[in-house]
Amino acid sequence: MLWDAGTFPARLQASSSARCTGGFPHCAVLQHRSPSAGHPPALTCTGRLCPGRGHGAGWRAELLPLRSPAPGPFLQPPCSPPLVDASWLPVYQRERELVEFIVAFVSSPEEDAEQKMRFLDNIRLLLRTVQLTGLSEGLDIFCRRFRLVENIEMLLDEEPRDQLSTPVQHFAMDAIVALSSVRSVLEGKERRLLAACFRSVFWLPPKGEIEARHFSLYMMTLMAMDKMLESVVLSYPASRVSEGLQSIFQMLLDLATSDNMAVQERALQRIMYLSRFLADKPTVEAWDRVGRDTYGSVCYRDIQIPILGRLLGCLILFQSSSEATAPLASDAFRFLQQFMENQ
């Protein structure tokens, strides 16, 4: 069969399907390559997360004709390949530029710090528009199809840990706050995402060694992390709040026992802020934002955190340790006591 490069569409259309012959069926985006003599057009994966990215001739996809799509809702069936075109998203009509940049970013193997920050901020802006307009239909599919959570995790892991010179971490955590408002998008991915956030910030140089010109950025990044932790907790369905808090406190406690004093201090500070957040919820109604599922709304007496006893014991020990960690441990202990009294 002869292929006409002039008539073949530059984007993968609904009437075609891409079959990955490189063994990576869930790559984010496939990009059109011109056909060579005697061969059909090929698609090259350019997605940032594709394990076959940059593998050259070994990474190809064959185009297979499909029957015309049946009429129905705007969403593609789950078995369809990821499409570069995101015009099916209702909010696309209001925020076309934001959506197209997000799609272009995850499709490209290269980016600079400015593009990273723009990608992360576009996620925040897009979700703000969704909240204001109610155009949320299909947003969860869009986030999963273009693997926004995984891309944020990768961006965090790419940041250097010996310095803080750009707001990438700050913007990433703001983007996570925005994504936490999309039901089920973070589900099952919270632990890995939080671990990436902790890795990218906790191992920075000690506070006293942060350059003066970057110190305000450092403080804003920590504030963004505290806000992100609150949003993640509030995003859990009622039946998973205990599990989520257990996981977060476990991660932070492991970090608080690190040999690195800067890591210890930052982890204890997050424990303190999260404990204060829990203690500041004086009524059952304060937890209504967590959402509802088949188990109803969450309340204090339903929250069981098995690690709490060990955490309180460690906080007692920290109160007699260094001057940097003792006040944090004392405050965290007091807030957790208040939380337990509310139960």
C-alpha positions as CSV (number, residue, x, y, z in Angstrom):
1,M,0.0,0.0,0.0
2,L,1.3,3.4,-1.0
3,W,1.1,6.3,1.6
4,D,0.9,9.9,0.6
5,A,2.8,12.0,3.1
6,G,1.0,15.1,2.0
7,T,-2.4,13.7,2.9
8,F,-1.6,11.8,6.1
9,P,-2.7,13.7,9.2
10,A,0.0,15.1,11.5
11,R,-2.0,14.0,14.5
12,L,-3.3,10.6,15.3
13,Q,-7.0,10.7,14.4
14,A,-9.9,8.7,15.9
15,S,-10.0,6.5,12.8
16,S,-6.5,5.1,13.4
17,S,-4.8,3.3,16.2
18,A,-1.2,3.1,17.2
19,R,0.3,-0.2,18.2
20,C,3.6,0.0,19.9
21,T,6.1,-2.5,18.6
22,G,8.7,-1.4,21.1
23,G,7.0,-3.0,24.1
24,F,5.8,0.2,25.8
25,P,2.0,0.3,25.3
26,H,1.3,3.0,27.8
27,C,3.6,5.8,26.5
28,A,2.2,9.2,26.7
29,V,2.3,10.6,23.2
30,L,3.2,9.4,19.8
31,Q,4.4,11.9,17.2
32,H,4.0,11.5,13.4
33,R,7.1,10.7,11.3
34,S,7.1,11.0,7.5
35,P,6.8,7.6,5.6
36,S,9.8,6.3,3.8
37,A,9.6,4.6,0.4
38,G,7.6,1.4,0.6
39,H,6.9,1.8,4.3
40,P,3.8,3.2,6.1
41,P,4.0,6.3,8.2
42,A,5.7,5.8,11.5
43,L,5.0,7.3,14.9
44,T,7.9,8.2,17.2
45,C,7.4,8.4,20.9
46,T,8.5,11.8,22.3
47,G,6.8,11.7,25.6
48,R,8.9,12.6,28.7
49,L,7.9,9.4,30.5
50,C,8.2,6.9,27.8
51,P,10.9,4.2,28.5
52,G,11.5,4.0,24.8
53,R,12.3,7.7,24.3
54,G,15.4,8.2,22.3
55,H,15.8,4.6,21.3
56,G,15.8,5.5,17.6
57,A,15.0,2.9,15.1
58,G,13.9,0.4,17.8
59,W,11.0,2.6,18.7
60,R,8.2,2.6,16.1
61,A,4.4,2.2,16.0
62,E,2.4,0.8,13.1
63,L,-0.8,2.5,12.0
64,L,-3.8,0.2,11.8
65,P,-7.1,1.3,10.2
66,L,-10.1,1.1,12.5
67,R,-13.8,1.3,11.8
68,S,-15.4,4.7,12.2
69,P,-16.1,5.5,15.9
70,A,-19.6,4.9,17.1
71,P,-21.5,8.0,18.1
72,G,-21.5,8.7,21.8
73,P,-20.0,10.9,24.5
74,F,-17.0,13.0,23.8
75,L,-14.7,10.7,25.7
76,Q,-12.6,8.2,23.9
77,P,-13.0,4.5,25.0
78,P,-10.4,3.4,27.6
79,C,-8.7,1.1,25.1
80,S,-7.9,3.9,22.7
81,P,-4.4,5.3,22.4
82,P,-3.5,8.6,23.9
83,L,-4.2,11.4,21.5
84,V,-2.2,14.6,21.1
85,D,-5.5,16.5,20.5
86,A,-7.3,17.5,23.7
87,S,-10.1,19.5,22.1
88,W,-12.6,16.9,23.5
89,L,-12.1,18.4,27.0
90,P,-15.0,20.8,27.8
91,V,-12.7,23.3,29.5
92,Y,-10.5,23.4,26.4
93,Q,-12.9,26.0,24.8
94,R,-12.2,28.3,27.7
95,E,-8.5,27.6,28.3
96,R,-7.2,26.4,24.9
97,E,-3.7,27.8,25.4
98,L,-3.2,26.3,28.8
99,V,-4.4,22.9,27.7
100,E,-2.3,22.8,24.5
101,F,0.8,23.9,26.4
102,I,0.3,21.1,28.9
103,V,-0.1,18.5,26.2
104,A,2.9,19.9,24.3
105,F,5.1,19.8,27.4
106,V,4.4,16.1,28.2
107,S,5.0,15.3,24.5
108,S,8.4,16.8,24.4
109,P,11.6,15.1,25.7
110,E,13.3,18.5,26.3
111,E,12.5,21.4,28.4
112,D,14.1,24.3,30.4
113,A,13.3,25.6,33.9
114,E,11.0,28.3,32.5
115,Q,9.0,25.7,30.6
116,K,8.8,23.5,33.6
117,M,7.4,26.3,35.7
118,R,4.9,27.3,33.0
119,F,3.7,23.7,32.8
120,L,3.2,23.5,36.5
121,D,1.5,26.8,36.7
122,N,-0.7,26.0,33.8
123,I,-2.0,23.0,35.7
124,R,-2.9,25.3,38.6
125,L,-4.5,27.9,36.4
126,L,-6.5,25.2,34.5
127,L,-7.9,23.7,37.7
128,R,-8.8,27.2,38.9
129,T,-10.8,27.8,35.8
130,V,-12.5,24.4,36.3
131,Q,-13.5,25.3,39.8
132,L,-14.9,28.7,38.7
133,T,-16.8,27.3,35.7
134,G,-17.7,23.8,36.7
135,L,-16.3,22.4,33.4
136,S,-14.9,19.3,35.1
137,E,-16.2,16.6,32.8
138,G,-13.4,14.4,31.5
139,L,-10.7,16.2,33.6
140,D,-9.8,13.0,35.5
141,I,-9.3,11.2,32.1
142,F,-7.2,14.1,30.8
143,C,-5.0,14.1,33.9
144,R,-4.4,10.3,33.7
145,R,-4.0,10.2,29.9
146,F,-1.3,12.7,29.9
147,R,0.1,11.4,33.2
148,L,0.3,14.8,34.9
149,V,1.0,13.3,38.3
150,E,3.9,11.2,37.0
151,N,5.3,14.2,35.1
152,I,5.3,16.3,38.3
153,E,7.1,13.5,40.1
154,M,9.7,13.4,37.4
155,L,10.2,17.1,37.5
156,L,10.7,17.0,41.3
157,D,13.3,14.2,41.0
158,E,15.2,16.2,38.3
159,E,15.8,19.2,40.6
160,P,19.3,19.5,42.1
161,R,19.4,18.8,45.9
162,D,22.5,20.9,46.6
163,Q,20.8,24.2,45.8
164,L,17.5,25.9,45.5
165,S,17.6,28.5,42.7
166,T,14.2,28.2,40.9
167,P,10.6,27.9,42.1
168,V,10.1,24.5,40.4
169,Q,9.5,22.7,43.7
170,H,7.1,25.5,44.9
171,F,5.2,25.4,41.6
172,A,5.0,21.6,41.7
173,M,3.4,21.5,45.1
174,D,0.9,24.2,44.1
175,A,0.1,22.0,41.1
176,I,-0.4,19.0,43.4
177,V,-2.8,21.1,45.5
178,A,-4.8,21.9,42.4
179,L,-4.8,18.2,41.3
180,S,-6.1,17.2,44.7
181,S,-9.4,18.8,43.8
182,V,-9.9,16.3,40.9
183,R,-11.5,13.2,42.3
184,S,-9.4,10.0,42.1
185,V,-6.5,11.6,40.2
186,L,-4.1,11.2,43.1
187,E,-5.6,8.0,44.4
188,G,-2.9,5.3,44.9
189,K,-0.2,7.8,43.9
190,E,0.0,9.9,47.0
191,R,2.9,8.1,48.7
192,R,5.2,8.2,45.7
193,L,4.3,11.9,45.0
194,L,4.9,13.0,48.6
195,A,8.2,11.0,48.7
196,A,9.3,13.0,45.6
197,C,8.4,16.3,47.3
198,F,10.3,15.3,50.4
199,R,13.4,14.2,48.5
200,S,13.5,17.4,46.5
201,V,13.4,19.7,49.5
202,F,14.5,17.9,52.7
203,W,18.1,17.2,51.4
204,L,18.7,20.8,50.5
205,P,21.6,22.5,52.4
206,P,20.8,23.5,56.0
207,K,18.8,26.7,56.4
208,G,21.8,28.6,57.5
209,E,23.6,27.8,54.3
210,I,20.8,28.9,51.9
211,E,21.9,31.9,49.9
212,A,20.4,35.1,51.1
213,R,18.9,35.8,47.7
214,H,17.1,32.5,47.7
215,F,16.0,32.4,51.4
216,S,12.5,33.8,50.8
217,L,12.0,31.2,48.0
218,Y,13.1,28.5,50.5
219,M,10.6,29.6,53.1
220,M,7.8,29.9,50.5
221,T,8.6,26.4,49.3
222,L,8.2,25.0,52.8
223,M,4.9,26.8,53.2
224,A,3.8,25.4,49.9
225,M,4.7,21.9,51.2
226,D,2.5,22.4,54.3
227,K,-0.4,23.6,52.2
228,M,0.1,20.6,49.9
229,L,0.0,18.1,52.9
230,E,-3.3,19.6,54.1
231,S,-4.8,19.4,50.6
232,V,-3.7,15.7,50.2
233,V,-5.2,14.8,53.5
234,L,-8.5,16.6,52.6
235,S,-8.5,14.8,49.2
236,Y,-8.8,11.3,50.8
237,P,-12.2,9.7,50.7
238,A,-13.6,9.2,54.2
239,S,-12.7,5.6,54.3
240,R,-9.0,6.3,53.5
241,V,-8.2,9.2,55.8
242,S,-6.7,6.9,58.5
243,E,-4.7,5.1,56.0
244,G,-3.4,8.3,54.4
245,L,-2.5,9.9,57.7
246,Q,-0.7,6.7,58.8
247,S,1.3,6.7,55.6
248,I,2.3,10.4,55.8
249,F,3.3,10.3,59.5
250,Q,5.3,7.1,58.8
251,M,7.2,8.8,56.0
252,L,7.9,11.9,58.1
253,L,8.9,9.9,61.1
254,D,11.4,7.9,59.1
255,L,12.9,11.1,57.8
256,A,13.0,12.6,61.3
257,T,15.3,9.8,62.4
258,S,17.8,10.6,59.6
259,D,21.4,11.2,60.5
260,N,21.2,14.5,58.5
261,M,20.2,17.2,61.0
262,A,18.7,19.4,58.3
263,V,16.4,16.5,57.2
264,Q,15.5,15.9,60.8
265,E,14.5,19.5,61.4
266,R,12.4,19.8,58.2
267,A,10.6,16.5,58.8
268,L,9.8,17.4,62.5
269,Q,8.5,20.8,61.3
270,R,6.1,19.1,58.8
271,I,5.0,16.7,61.6
272,M,4.3,19.8,63.8
273,Y,2.3,21.6,61.1
274,L,0.3,18.5,60.2
275,S,-0.4,17.8,63.9
276,R,-1.6,21.4,64.3
277,F,-3.8,21.0,61.3
278,L,-5.5,18.0,62.9
279,A,-5.8,19.7,66.3
280,D,-7.4,22.8,64.7
281,K,-10.4,20.7,63.4
282,P,-12.7,21.1,66.4
283,T,-15.9,19.6,65.0
284,V,-17.1,16.8,62.8
285,E,-18.3,19.3,60.2
286,A,-14.7,20.5,59.8
287,W,-13.9,17.2,58.1
288,D,-16.8,17.4,55.6
289,R,-14.4,18.7,53.0
290,V,-12.7,15.3,52.9
291,G,-15.6,14.1,50.8
292,R,-18.1,11.3,51.1
293,D,-18.1,7.7,49.9
294,T,-20.0,4.6,50.9
295,Y,-18.8,4.9,54.4
296,G,-20.2,8.4,54.9
297,S,-18.3,11.5,56.2
298,V,-15.3,11.2,58.4
299,C,-15.1,12.2,62.1
300,Y,-12.5,12.2,64.8
301,R,-13.5,8.9,66.4
302,D,-13.3,7.1,63.0
303,I,-9.6,8.2,62.5
304,Q,-7.2,5.5,63.7
305,I,-3.5,6.1,63.3
306,P,-1.6,3.0,64.5
307,I,1.8,4.8,64.4
308,L,0.6,7.5,66.8
309,G,2.0,5.8,69.9
310,R,5.5,5.4,68.3
311,L,5.3,9.0,67.0
312,L,4.5,10.4,70.5
313,G,7.4,8.3,72.0
314,C,9.8,9.7,69.4
315,L,8.6,13.3,70.0
316,I,9.3,12.8,73.8
317,L,12.9,11.8,73.0
318,F,13.3,14.7,70.5
319,Q,12.3,17.2,73.3
320,S,15.6,16.4,75.0
321,S,17.7,16.5,71.9
322,S,19.1,19.5,70.0
323,E,18.0,23.1,70.4
324,A,16.7,23.1,66.8
325,T,14.4,20.1,67.1
326,A,13.3,20.2,70.7
327,P,10.8,23.1,70.3
328,L,9.3,21.5,67.2
329,A,8.9,18.2,69.0
330,S,7.3,19.8,72.0
331,D,4.7,21.7,69.8
332,A,4.0,18.6,67.8
333,F,3.4,16.5,71.0
334,R,1.0,19.1,72.3
335,F,-1.0,19.3,69.1
336,L,-1.3,15.5,68.9
337,Q,-2.5,15.4,72.5
338,Q,-5.1,17.9,71.6
339,F,-6.1,15.9,68.6
340,M,-6.5,12.8,70.7
341,E,-8.6,14.7,73.3
342,N,-11.0,15.7,70.5
343,Q,-11.5,12.1,69.7
